[in-house]
Amino acid sequence: MGAKPPCEISVKYILPAIRFLIAKKLIEEHGFTQVSAAKALGTTQAAISHYMRSKRGWKWAERLMTIEEIRELVEKSVEKIVSSEGGKSEHVDICELCKITRKYMEKLGRP
């Protein structure tokens, strides 16, 4: 079987890592609860609990944070969520994220 398409890699590895990074910032720096962070990210409280206990997304999160563009995207996403009414936002532009990570796949390593 050939290499996985970039979108599949993004959904399986990158998106959970980005959610991990955003959830961690929302909770630790902005006082969100796991429930409110889940609502803002369009996921469940259980998923946020996994992120907070480093059971999901953390390995790739470490890789992603080595890239300035990714760090900026995470910061912008957090600020959008924090400044939006009710904590809801269009937060993460998945297609933009995919484009950015594709540029760095060699540096990030393949799953």
N, C-alpha and C positions, 0 to 999 in steps of 0.2 A: 504494500500500500504506500502511496506517495505521501508527500508532506501535507500537513493539515492546512486548510485555507486560513488566511489571516483572521477573518471574522470569527472562525471557530476558536482559534487560539484566544482572541480577545474576550469572547464570551466565557470561555472556560477558565482562563487564568487571569487576564488583565482586569476585567470588570470586577471580580471579587476583590482583587488587590486594591483597586481604586475605591471601592465601597469601604473596605477596611480602613484606608487612610482617611477618607472623609468622615466616616462614623467616629473614628478615634478622635479626630479634631473637634467634631461637633460635641461629643460627650465630655472630653477632657478640657477643652479650651472655652467652650461656649455654654456649658451647663445643660445640654440636651439630655433627655432620658433615652434609654434604649428604644422605647416605644416611639418617641418623637423623632429620633434619628431614623428609625425604620420607616416611618411614614414619609419623611423627607426623601429617603432614598428609594422608596417604592419596593421595600422588601419587608421581611418579618422581624419581629423582636428576637426570635430565636436565631436568625441569621446574624443580627447585630451582636447577640451574646457570643456567638462563635467567633466573630471578628474580635471582640474585646478580650476574649480569652486566647487569642492567637491560634485558633483551631482552623481558621479559614482565611485565605488571602495574604497571610503575612510573608510567606517566602517571596512571592512576586512583588509585594509591596516594598520590600527592601531593595530589590533590583530597580524598581520604578523610581524610587526616590533618589537614585543616582543621576537622574536625567532632569535637568533644569526645566524643560518644557512641561514635564509631567508634574513637577512640584508646583509650577505656576498654575496649571490646570486644576490641581487639587485645591490650591488656595482660592482661586476664582470661584470654584464650585462651592466651597464652604461659605465664602462671603455671600454668594447668591442665595444660598439656603438661609443663612442667618438673617440677611436683610429682607427676605421675602415674607410676606404676610402669612402667618400660620406655619412657617417653616417649610413651605412647599415651593418647589422651583423646578425649572427645566434642568437643574443641576448639571449633570454630566452629559456632554455631547459625545455620544459613543462613537460616531463616525470620525469626529475630530481626534478622539483618543486613539482610535485604530490607526489613523493616518500617522499620528505622532509615533506610536509604538512600532509601526512597521519600519520607520526610518532607523530605529535602534535595535531591531531584532537580533542582529549579529552581536551587539554589545550585551543585550539582555540574555542571550542564550535561548535555545529552543527548549520547549517543555519535553 
